[in-house]
Amino acid sequence: MDYRYACTQKAPVKIKVPRDITIIRPPACIPSGISEFFGRTGVWYGRWKSPQVKGGYEALLIVREIKNASEAQIVYVVPDYPEWYASALQWESTGTFTTRSDWKLVLRVPYSPSATTIDFWMEGIMYGRYLRCDITLNPFGS
């Protein structure tokens, strides 16, 4: 069963884009399949959805810089969500571009708070998977 969730909100309600982050547009030499992860502004917004828990919670993925065809520097932001046992956090990490067994190109980001990874992939818009939760991220900003 596919548990993707299409976010109909146009803007975050409980979180804000941090103002102290420098976002660098990818250079022209980056392949289009990889530069697509940057989107229009480098900022992606969505709501996590899980089949085990009602509701969802907001998250921001900021692609700060696509360093080359194999790495991107990201910032991930979520607010407090006590009903999901999630505390507000903002963390920065280096993700790697890799191809999954189904041939989808993914941005795999180590998620140190739980010693696992989050995979993000493109299908017109960005999708993500963490354990059994899914998120659909839409470009945010102009």
DSSP file (Angstrom, degrees, kcal/mol; ACC not computed):
  #  RESIDUE AA STRUCTURE BP1 BP2  ACC     N-H-->O    O-->H-N    N-H-->O    O-->H-N    TCO  KAPPA ALPHA  PHI   PSI    X-CA   Y-CA   Z-CA
    1    1 A M              0   0    0      0, 0.0     2,-0.6     0, 0.0     0, 0.0   0.000 360.0 360.0 360.0 142.9    0.0    0.0    0.0
    2    2 A D        -     0   0    0      1,-0.1   132,-0.0     2,-0.0     0, 0.0  -0.847 360.0-174.6 -98.8 120.4    1.3    3.5   -0.8
    3    3 A Y        +     0   0    0     -2,-0.6   131,-0.3    46,-0.1    46,-0.1   0.021  30.4 143.0-105.4  26.9    1.1    5.9    2.1
    4    4 A R        -     0   0    0    129,-0.1     2,-0.4   131,-0.1    -2,-0.0  -0.314  36.5-151.5 -64.3 152.6    2.1    9.1    0.3
    5    5 A Y        -     0   0    0     42,-0.1     2,-0.6    44,-0.1   131,-0.4  -0.986   5.8-143.0-131.7 122.0    0.4   12.2    1.4
    6    6 A A        -     0   0    0     -2,-0.4     2,-0.6   129,-0.1   131,-0.1  -0.750  19.7-137.4 -85.8 120.9   -0.2   15.2   -0.9
    7    7 A C        -     0   0    0     -2,-0.6    38,-0.1   129,-0.2    -1,-0.0  -0.678  20.7-176.9 -81.9 120.8    0.2   18.4    1.1
    8    8 A T        +     0   0    0     -2,-0.6     2,-0.2     2,-0.0    -1,-0.2   0.616  53.6 100.0 -93.8 -13.9   -2.5   20.9    0.2
    9    9 A Q        -     0   0    0      1,-0.1    -2,-0.0    38,-0.0    38,-0.0  -0.505  61.8-153.2 -70.8 140.9   -1.3   23.7    2.4
   10   10 A K  S    S+     0   0    0     -2,-0.2    -1,-0.1     1,-0.2    35,-0.1   0.692  75.2  21.1 -87.0 -20.5    0.7   26.3    0.5
   11   11 A A  S    S-     0   0    0    129,-0.1    -1,-0.2     0, 0.0   129,-0.0  -0.988  88.2 -93.1-147.8 153.0    2.8   27.4    3.4
   12   12 A P        -     0   0    0      0, 0.0     5,-0.1     0, 0.0    -2,-0.0  -0.311  26.7-169.9 -64.9 150.1    4.0   26.1    6.8
   13   13 A V  S    S+     0   0    0      3,-0.0     3,-0.0    -4,-0.0     0, 0.0   0.783  82.7  30.6-105.4 -45.5    1.9   27.0    9.8
   14   14 A K  S    S+     0   0    0     65,-0.0     2,-0.3     2,-0.0    66,-0.2   0.526 116.9  51.4 -98.0  -7.6    4.0   25.9   12.8
   15   15 A I        -     0   0    0     64,-0.1     2,-0.3    44,-0.1    44,-0.1  -0.923  62.2-152.6-131.3 156.8    7.5   26.4   11.4
   16   16 A K        -     0   0    0     -2,-0.3    44,-0.1    44,-0.0    -3,-0.0  -0.921  31.4-102.9-125.1 151.3    9.4   29.1    9.7
   17   17 A V        -     0   0    0     -2,-0.3    26,-0.0     1,-0.1     4,-0.0  -0.604  47.3-112.5 -69.4 123.0   12.3   29.1    7.2
   18   18 A P    >   -     0   0    0      0, 0.0     3,-0.6     0, 0.0    -1,-0.1  -0.344  20.2-151.4 -59.3 137.2   15.5   30.0    9.2
   19   19 A R  T 3  S+     0   0    0      1,-0.2    -2,-0.0     3,-0.0     0, 0.0   0.640  85.9  67.3 -84.8 -16.0   16.8   33.3    8.2
   20   20 A D  T 3  S+     0   0    0      2,-0.1     2,-0.5     0, 0.0    -1,-0.2   0.148  77.5 103.0 -95.3  20.9   20.4   32.6    9.0
   21   21 A I    <   -     0   0    0     -3,-0.6     2,-0.5    -4,-0.0    54,-0.0  -0.895  61.5-144.3-109.1 129.1   21.0   29.9    6.3
   22   22 A T        -     0   0    0     -2,-0.5     2,-0.5     2,-0.0    -2,-0.1  -0.798  14.7-161.2 -90.1 127.3   22.8   30.6    3.1
   23   23 A I        -     0   0    0     -2,-0.5     2,-0.5    42,-0.0    42,-0.2  -0.940   2.0-158.9-112.3 128.5   21.4   28.7    0.1
   24   24 A I        -     0   0    0     40,-3.5    42,-0.5    -2,-0.5    -2,-0.0  -0.927  16.4-129.0-113.6 121.9   23.6   28.3   -2.9
   25   25 A R        -     0   0    0     -2,-0.5    15,-0.0    40,-0.1    39,-0.0  -0.399  36.8-101.4 -65.1 140.4   22.1   27.6   -6.3
   26   26 A P        -     0   0    0      0, 0.0    -1,-0.1     0, 0.0    41,-0.1  -0.339  38.2-111.0 -65.3 143.4   23.6   24.5   -8.1
   27   27 A P    >   -     0   0    0      0, 0.0     3,-1.8     0, 0.0     8,-0.0  -0.297  28.9-106.9 -69.0 160.9   26.2   25.3  -10.8
   28   28 A A  T 3  S+     0   0    0      1,-0.3     4,-0.1     7,-0.0     7,-0.1   0.705 113.9  69.4 -62.1 -21.5   25.3   24.5  -14.4
   29   29 A C  T 3  S+     0   0    0      2,-0.1    -1,-0.3     3,-0.0     3,-0.0   0.582  74.7 101.2 -77.1  -7.9   27.6   21.5  -14.5
   30   30 A I  S <  S-     0   0    0     -3,-1.8     5,-0.1     1,-0.1    36,-0.0  -0.632  86.6-106.3 -76.9 130.5   25.4   19.6  -12.1
   31   31 A P    >>  -     0   0    0      0, 0.0     4,-2.7     0, 0.0     3,-1.1  -0.224  25.7-119.0 -57.1 145.8   23.3   17.0  -14.0
   32   32 A S  H 3> S+     0   0    0      1,-0.3     4,-1.6     2,-0.2     5,-0.1   0.835 111.1  59.4 -60.1 -36.1   19.6   17.9  -14.3
   33   33 A G  H 34 S+     0   0    0      1,-0.2    -1,-0.3     2,-0.2     4,-0.2   0.806 114.3  38.1 -62.7 -28.0   18.4   14.8  -12.4
   34   34 A I  H X4 S+     0   0    0     -3,-1.1     3,-1.7     2,-0.1     4,-0.3   0.865 112.2  54.0 -89.3 -42.6   20.4   16.0   -9.4
   35   35 A S  H >X S+     0   0    0     -4,-2.7     3,-1.7     1,-0.3     4,-0.8   0.744  93.4  75.0 -65.3 -20.2   19.8   19.7   -9.7
   36   36 A E  T 3< S+     0   0    0     -4,-1.6     3,-0.4     1,-0.3    -1,-0.3   0.790  83.2  67.3 -59.0 -28.0   16.1   18.9   -9.7
   37   37 A F  T <4 S+     0   0    0     -3,-1.7    -1,-0.3     1,-0.2    -2,-0.2   0.701  94.3  58.1 -67.3 -18.7   16.5   18.3   -5.9
   38   38 A F  T <> S-     0   0    0     -3,-1.7     4,-1.7    -4,-0.3     3,-0.3   0.833  86.3-177.1 -77.5 -33.6   17.2   22.0   -5.5
   39   39 A G  T  <  -     0   0    0     -4,-0.8    -1,-0.2    -3,-0.4    -2,-0.1  -0.391  54.5 -41.7  69.3-149.4   13.8   23.0   -7.0
   40   40 A R  T  4 S+     0   0    0      3,-0.2    -1,-0.2   101,-0.1   102,-0.1   0.867 138.2   7.2 -81.3 -39.3   13.2   26.8   -7.4
   41   41 A T  T  4 S-     0   0    0      2,-0.3    -2,-0.2    -3,-0.3     3,-0.1   0.505  94.8-110.3-124.8  -8.2   14.5   28.0   -4.1
   42   42 A G  S  < S+     0   0    0     -4,-1.7    21,-3.6     1,-0.2     2,-0.5   0.330  87.2 109.2  88.6  -8.0   16.2   25.1   -2.3
   43   43 A V  E     -A   62   0A   0     97,-0.4    97,-2.1    19,-0.2     2,-0.4  -0.905  45.4-176.2-110.5 128.2   13.4   25.1    0.3
   44   44 A W  E     -AB  61 139A   0     17,-2.7    17,-2.5    -2,-0.5     2,-0.4  -0.958   4.1-165.7-123.0 140.1   10.8   22.2    0.3
   45   45 A Y  E     +AB  60 138A   0     93,-2.3    93,-2.8    -2,-0.4     2,-0.3  -0.964  21.0 135.7-127.4 141.4    7.8   22.0    2.6
   46   46 A G  E     -AB  59 137A   0     13,-1.9    13,-2.2    -2,-0.4     2,-0.4  -0.959  44.1-106.6-164.4-177.6    5.5   19.1    3.5
   47   47 A R  E     -AB  58 136A   0     89,-0.5    89,-0.5    -2,-0.3    11,-0.3  -0.992  29.5-128.1-126.8 126.2    3.6   17.2    6.1
   48   48 A W  E     -AB  57 135A   0      9,-3.4     9,-1.0    -2,-0.4     2,-0.4  -0.456  26.8-168.5 -68.8 144.0    4.7   13.7    7.4
   49   49 A K  E     -AB  56 134A   0     85,-2.5    85,-2.5     7,-0.2     7,-0.1  -0.996   5.5-173.1-136.3 138.7    1.9   11.1    7.3
   50   50 A S        -     0   0    0      3,-0.6     3,-0.5     5,-0.6    83,-0.2  -0.990  28.8-139.1-133.9 142.6    2.0    7.7    8.9
   51   51 A P  S    S+     0   0    0      0, 0.0    -1,-0.1     0, 0.0    82,-0.1   0.706 106.4  53.2 -70.1 -17.4   -0.5    4.8    8.6
   52   52 A Q  S    S+     0   0    0     80,-0.2     2,-0.4     1,-0.1    81,-0.1   0.688 108.9  47.7 -89.5 -19.5    0.0    4.2   12.4
   53   53 A V  S    S-     0   0    0     -3,-0.5    -3,-0.6     2,-0.1    -1,-0.1  -0.975  80.2-123.4-129.6 134.6   -0.7    7.7   13.6
   54   54 A K  S    S+     0   0    0     -2,-0.4     2,-0.1    -5,-0.1    -2,-0.0  -0.401  77.1  10.7 -72.3 152.2   -3.6   10.1   12.8
   55   55 A G  S    S-     0   0    0     -2,-0.1    -5,-0.6    -5,-0.0     2,-0.3  -0.326  78.9-116.8  79.1-163.5   -2.8   13.5   11.4
   56   56 A G  E     -A   49   0A   0     -7,-0.1     2,-0.4    -2,-0.1    -7,-0.2  -0.948  12.9-124.3-160.6 174.2    0.6   14.6   10.3
   57   57 A Y  E     -A   48   0A   0     -9,-1.0    -9,-3.4    -2,-0.3    24,-0.1  -0.995  24.6-109.9-139.2 150.1    3.3   17.1   11.1
   58   58 A E  E     +A   47   0A   0     -2,-0.4     2,-0.3   -11,-0.3   -11,-0.2  -0.267  33.4 176.2 -73.7 152.9    5.1   19.8    9.1
   59   59 A A  E     -A   46   0A   0    -13,-2.2   -13,-1.9    19,-0.1     2,-0.4  -0.987  18.7-147.8-152.5 150.1    8.7   19.7    8.0
   60   60 A L  E     -AC  45  77A   0     17,-2.5    17,-2.4    -2,-0.3     2,-0.5  -0.974   6.3-165.8-116.9 135.2   11.1   21.8    6.0
   61   61 A L  E     -AC  44  76A   0    -17,-2.5   -17,-2.7    -2,-0.4     2,-0.6  -0.990   8.6-167.6-116.0 121.2   13.9   20.3    3.9
   62   62 A I  E     -AC  43  75A   0     13,-3.3    13,-2.3    -2,-0.5     2,-1.3  -0.942  12.7-154.5-112.4 117.6   16.4   23.0    2.8
   63   63 A V  E     + C   0  74A   0    -21,-3.6    11,-0.2    -2,-0.6     3,-0.2  -0.756  18.1 179.7 -89.5  94.3   18.9   21.9    0.2
   64   64 A R  E     -     0   0A   0     -2,-1.3   -40,-3.5     9,-1.3     2,-0.3   0.899  62.7  -9.0 -65.1 -43.1   21.6   24.4    1.1
   65   65 A E  E     - C   0  73A   0      8,-1.7     8,-3.3   -42,-0.2     2,-0.9  -0.933  49.1-143.6-161.0 130.9   24.1   23.3   -1.5
   66   66 A I  E     - C   0  72A   0    -42,-0.5     6,-0.3    -2,-0.3     3,-0.1  -0.872  24.7-171.9 -92.5 106.1   24.5   20.6   -4.1
   67   67 A K        -     0   0    0      4,-1.1     2,-0.3    -2,-0.9    -1,-0.2   0.865  58.0 -35.6 -71.7 -38.3   28.2   20.2   -3.8
   68   68 A N  S    S-     0   0    0      3,-1.4     3,-0.4    -3,-0.1    -1,-0.1  -0.874  83.1 -62.8-165.1-168.4   28.7   17.8   -6.8
   69   69 A A  S    S+     0   0    0     -2,-0.3     3,-0.1     1,-0.2    -2,-0.0   0.461 131.5  37.9 -75.0   2.0   26.9   14.9   -8.5
   70   70 A S  S    S+     0   0    0      1,-0.2    27,-1.7    26,-0.1     2,-0.3   0.546 111.8  48.2-126.6 -10.2   27.2   12.8   -5.3
   71   71 A E  E     - D   0  96A   0     -3,-0.4    -3,-1.4    25,-0.2    -4,-1.1  -0.982  46.7-179.4-139.1 146.7   26.6   15.1   -2.3
   72   72 A A  E     -CD  66  95A   0     23,-2.2    23,-3.1    -2,-0.3     2,-0.5  -0.997  23.9-134.9-139.3 141.6   24.3   17.8   -1.0
   73   73 A Q  E     -CD  65  94A   0     -8,-3.3    -8,-1.7    -2,-0.3    -9,-1.3  -0.845  34.9-178.6 -93.0 126.6   24.3   19.8    2.2
   74   74 A I  E     -CD  63  93A   0     19,-3.0    19,-2.1    -2,-0.5     2,-0.4  -0.846  24.9-151.7-125.8 160.8   20.8   20.0    3.8
   75   75 A V  E     -CD  62  92A   0    -13,-2.3   -13,-3.3    -2,-0.3     2,-0.4  -0.997  14.7-161.4-127.0 135.0   19.1   21.5    6.7
   76   76 A Y  E     -CD  61  91A   0     15,-2.7    15,-2.1    -2,-0.4     2,-0.4  -0.967   8.6-173.6-120.6 132.1   16.0   19.7    8.2
   77   77 A V  E     +CD  60  90A   0    -17,-2.4   -17,-2.5    -2,-0.4    13,-0.2  -0.989  10.4 164.3-132.7 131.0   13.5   21.6   10.4
   78   78 A V  E     - D   0  89A   0     11,-2.3    11,-2.2    -2,-0.4   -19,-0.1  -0.989  25.6-134.6-138.2 149.1   10.5   20.4   12.4
   79   79 A P        -     0   0    0      0, 0.0     2,-0.2     0, 0.0   -64,-0.1  -0.325  47.5 -66.8 -87.9 179.4    8.5   22.0   15.2
   80   80 A D        +     0   0    0    -66,-0.2     7,-0.2     7,-0.1     9,-0.0  -0.478  48.6 175.8 -64.3 134.3    7.3   20.3   18.5
   81   81 A Y  B > > +I   86   0B   0      5,-3.1     5,-2.3    -2,-0.2     3,-1.7  -0.665   4.9 176.8-139.2  82.0    4.7   17.6   17.9
   82   82 A P  G > 5S+     0   0    0      0, 0.0     3,-1.4     0, 0.0    -1,-0.1   0.836  79.2  62.4 -57.4 -34.2    4.0   15.9   21.3
   83   83 A E  G 3 5S+     0   0    0      1,-0.3    -2,-0.0     2,-0.1     0, 0.0   0.733 111.6  38.5 -66.1 -19.8    1.3   13.7   19.8
   84   84 A W  G < 5S-     0   0    0     -3,-1.7    -1,-0.3     2,-0.2     3,-0.1   0.290 114.5-117.5-105.6   6.1    4.0   12.1   17.6
   85   85 A Y  T < 5 +     0   0    0     -3,-1.4     2,-0.5    -4,-0.3    -2,-0.1   0.864  69.2 142.1  57.8  37.6    6.6   12.2   20.4
   86   86 A A  B   < -I   81   0B   0     -5,-2.3    -5,-3.1    -7,-0.0     2,-0.3  -0.929  39.3-153.3-113.6 131.9    8.7   14.6   18.2
   87   87 A S        -     0   0    0     -2,-0.5    -7,-0.1    -7,-0.2    -9,-0.1  -0.750  34.1 -91.7-100.1 150.3   10.6   17.5   19.6
   88   88 A A        +     0   0    0     -2,-0.3     2,-0.3   -11,-0.1    -8,-0.1  -0.302  57.3 164.8 -57.8 138.3   11.5   20.6   17.6
   89   89 A L  E     -D   78   0A   0    -11,-2.2   -11,-2.3     2,-0.0     2,-0.4  -0.995  31.5-165.3-155.8 154.6   14.8   20.4   15.9
   90   90 A Q  E     +D   77   0A   0     -2,-0.3     2,-0.3   -13,-0.2   -13,-0.2  -0.960  26.0 167.2-137.0 119.3   16.9   21.9   13.2
   91   91 A W  E     -D   76   0A   0    -15,-2.1   -15,-2.7    -2,-0.4     2,-0.4  -0.967  25.4-141.8-137.1 153.9   19.9   19.9   12.0
   92   92 A E  E     +D   75   0A   0     -2,-0.3     2,-0.3   -17,-0.2   -17,-0.2  -0.892  27.9 160.7-114.3 142.6   22.3   20.0    9.2
   93   93 A S  E     -D   74   0A   0    -19,-2.1   -19,-3.0    -2,-0.4     2,-0.6  -0.966  39.0-112.9-152.7 164.6   23.7   17.0    7.4
   94   94 A T  E     -D   73   0A   0     -2,-0.3     2,-0.2   -21,-0.2   -21,-0.2  -0.938  33.2-162.8-104.5 121.8   25.4   15.9    4.2
   95   95 A G  E     -D   72   0A   0    -23,-3.1   -23,-2.2    -2,-0.6     2,-0.4  -0.669   7.3-139.8 -98.8 158.1   23.2   13.7    2.0
   96   96 A T  E     -DE  71 108A   0     12,-2.4    12,-3.0    -2,-0.2     2,-0.5  -0.939  11.9-127.7-119.4 142.6   24.5   11.4   -0.8
   97   97 A F  E     + E   0 107A   0    -27,-1.7     2,-0.3    -2,-0.4    10,-0.2  -0.751  42.0 159.4 -85.7 129.5   22.8   10.8   -4.2
   98   98 A T  E     - E   0 106A   0      8,-2.4     8,-3.3    -2,-0.5     2,-0.5  -0.962  39.7-116.8-146.6 160.2   22.4    7.1   -4.8
   99   99 A T  E     - E   0 105A   0     -2,-0.3     6,-0.2     6,-0.2    -2,-0.0  -0.901  28.9-142.6-104.7 126.3   20.4    4.9   -7.1
  100  100 A R    >   -     0   0    0      4,-2.7     3,-1.8    -2,-0.5    -1,-0.0  -0.198  33.8 -95.5 -76.9 174.5   18.0    2.4   -5.3
  101  101 A S  T 3  S+     0   0    0      1,-0.3    -1,-0.1     2,-0.1    -2,-0.0   0.730 126.8  57.9 -65.1 -22.1   17.3   -1.1   -6.6
  102  102 A D  T 3  S-     0   0    0      2,-0.1    -1,-0.3     1,-0.0     3,-0.1   0.263 120.4-110.4 -90.8  12.9   14.2    0.2   -8.4
  103  103 A W  S <  S+     0   0    0     -3,-1.8     2,-0.4     1,-0.3    -2,-0.1   0.537  71.3 142.0  71.5  11.5   16.5    2.6  -10.3
  104  104 A K        -     0   0    0      1,-0.0    -4,-2.7    17,-0.0     2,-0.5  -0.671  52.7-127.9 -81.0 135.9   15.1    5.8   -8.6
  105  105 A L  E     -E   99   0A   0     -2,-0.4    17,-0.6    -6,-0.2     2,-0.3  -0.716  36.0-174.6 -78.7 127.7   17.7    8.4   -7.8
  106  106 A V  E     -EF  98 121A   0     -8,-3.3    -8,-2.4    -2,-0.5     2,-0.7  -0.922  31.7-134.9-126.0 151.9   17.5    9.3   -4.1
  107  107 A L  E     -EF  97 120A   0     13,-3.0    13,-1.8    -2,-0.3     2,-0.6  -0.932  30.1-158.6 -98.2 108.6   19.0   11.8   -1.8
  108  108 A R  E     -EF  96 119A   0    -12,-3.0   -12,-2.4    -2,-0.7    11,-0.2  -0.819   9.1-171.0 -97.7 119.1   19.9    9.7    1.2
  109  109 A V  E     - F   0 118A   0      9,-2.9     9,-2.5    -2,-0.6     2,-0.3  -0.934  22.5-127.4-114.8 123.7   20.3   11.7    4.4
  110  110 A P  E     - F   0 117A   0      0, 0.0     2,-0.8     0, 0.0     7,-0.3  -0.531  17.7-154.0 -67.5 131.2   21.6   10.2    7.6
  111  111 A Y  E > > - F   0 116A   0      5,-3.4     5,-1.6    -2,-0.3     3,-1.4  -0.823  11.0-173.6-109.0  91.0   19.2   11.1   10.4
  112  112 A S  G > 5S+     0   0    0     -2,-0.8     3,-0.8     1,-0.3    -1,-0.2   0.771  72.4  71.0 -62.8 -31.0   21.4   11.0   13.5
  113  113 A P  G 3 5S+     0   0    0      0, 0.0    -1,-0.3     0, 0.0    -2,-0.0   0.825 119.5  19.9 -57.8 -26.4   18.6   11.4   16.2
  114  114 A S  G < 5S-     0   0    0     -3,-1.4    -2,-0.2     2,-0.1     3,-0.1   0.229 105.3-117.6-126.0  15.7   17.5    7.8   15.4
  115  115 A A  T < 5S+     0   0    0     -3,-0.8     2,-0.2    -4,-0.5    -3,-0.2   0.878  81.8  95.3  52.4  45.6   20.6    6.4   13.7
  116  116 A T  E   < -F  111   0A   0     -5,-1.6    -5,-3.4    -7,-0.1     2,-0.3  -0.676  69.6-104.1-140.7-165.0   18.8    5.7   10.4
  117  117 A T  E     -F  110   0A   0     -7,-0.3     2,-0.4    -2,-0.2    14,-0.4  -0.903   9.8-142.6-129.3 159.8   18.3    7.5    7.1
  118  118 A I  E     -F  109   0A   0     -9,-2.5    -9,-2.9    -2,-0.3     2,-0.5  -0.992  18.8-151.7-116.9 129.5   15.7    9.5    5.2
  119  119 A D  E     -FG 108 129A   0     10,-2.2    10,-2.3    -2,-0.4     2,-0.4  -0.881  10.6-171.0-102.6 132.4   15.4    9.0    1.5
  120  120 A F  E     +FG 107 128A   0    -13,-1.8   -13,-3.0    -2,-0.5     2,-0.3  -0.969   9.9 172.5-119.4 138.3   14.1   11.8   -0.8
  121  121 A W  E     -FG 106 127A   0      6,-2.4     6,-3.2    -2,-0.4     2,-0.4  -0.962  26.5-117.1-143.7 161.4   13.3   11.2   -4.4
  122  122 A M  E     + G   0 126A   0    -17,-0.6     4,-0.2    -2,-0.3   -17,-0.2  -0.814  33.7 156.5-104.9 136.6   11.7   13.2   -7.3
  123  123 A E  S    S-     0   0    0      2,-2.8     2,-0.7    -2,-0.4     3,-0.1  -0.428  94.2 -56.2-145.0  63.1    8.5   12.4   -9.2
  124  124 A G  S    S+     0   0    0      0, 0.0     2,-0.2     0, 0.0    -2,-0.1  -0.295 139.3  31.3  86.4 -48.3    7.6   15.8  -10.5
  125  125 A I  S    S-     0   0    0     -2,-0.7    -2,-2.8    13,-0.1     2,-0.4  -0.750 104.5 -86.7-123.9 177.4    7.7   16.9   -6.8
  126  126 A M  E     -GH 122 137A   0     11,-1.7    11,-3.5    -2,-0.2     2,-0.3  -0.707  38.2-172.6 -94.9 139.1    9.8   15.5   -4.0
  127  127 A Y  E     -GH 121 136A   0     -6,-3.2    -6,-2.4    -2,-0.4     2,-0.3  -0.864   3.9-165.7-119.2 157.5    8.8   12.5   -1.8
  128  128 A G  E     -GH 120 135A   0      7,-2.4     7,-1.9    -2,-0.3     2,-0.4  -0.985   8.2-159.7-143.2 155.5   10.5   11.2    1.3
  129  129 A R  E     +GH 119 134A   0    -10,-2.3   -10,-2.2    -2,-0.3     2,-0.4  -0.992  10.8 172.8-139.0 130.7   10.4    8.1    3.4
  130  130 A Y  E >  S- H   0 133A   0      3,-2.2     3,-2.9    -2,-0.4     2,-0.2  -0.967  70.4 -51.4-135.0 116.8   11.6    7.6    7.0
  131  131 A L  T 3  S-     0   0    0    -14,-0.4   -13,-0.0    -2,-0.4     0, 0.0  -0.381 123.3 -22.9  52.0-115.8   10.8    4.2    8.5
  132  132 A R  T 3  S+     0   0    0     -2,-0.2     2,-0.4    -3,-0.1    -1,-0.3   0.094 118.9  97.7-109.8  21.6    7.1    3.8    7.8
  133  133 A C  E <   - H   0 130A   0     -3,-2.9    -3,-2.2   -83,-0.2     2,-0.3  -0.856  53.8-161.9-109.6 146.6    6.3    7.5    7.4
  134  134 A D  E     -BH  49 129A   0    -85,-2.5   -85,-2.5    -2,-0.4     2,-0.3  -0.910   4.8-170.0-125.2 153.9    6.0    9.3    4.1
  135  135 A I  E     -BH  48 128A   0     -7,-1.9    -7,-2.4    -2,-0.3     2,-0.5  -0.997  13.7-151.8-141.2 143.7    6.1   13.0    3.1
  136  136 A T  E     -BH  47 127A   0    -89,-0.5   -89,-0.5  -131,-0.4     2,-0.5  -0.983  20.1-158.2-111.9 124.9    5.4   14.9   -0.1
  137  137 A L  E     -BH  46 126A   0    -11,-3.5   -11,-1.7    -2,-0.5   -91,-0.2  -0.896   5.2-165.0-110.5 131.8    7.5   18.1   -0.3
  138  138 A N  E     -B   45   0A   0    -93,-2.8   -93,-2.3    -2,-0.5   -13,-0.1  -0.831  35.4 -92.4-110.2 150.2    6.4   21.0   -2.5
  139  139 A P  E     -B   44   0A   0      0, 0.0     2,-0.4     0, 0.0   -95,-0.2  -0.337  44.7-156.6 -57.9 142.2    8.6   23.9   -3.6
  140  140 A F        +     0   0    0    -97,-2.1   -97,-0.4  -129,-0.0   -99,-0.1  -0.981  47.2  12.8-127.0 136.5    8.2   26.8   -1.1
  141  141 A G              0   0    0     -2,-0.4  -101,-0.1     1,-0.1  -100,-0.1  -0.298 360.0 360.0  94.5-180.0    8.9   30.5   -1.8
  142  142 A S              0   0    0     -2,-0.1    -1,-0.1  -101,-0.1     0, 0.0   0.408 360.0 360.0-116.4 360.0    9.5   32.4   -5.0
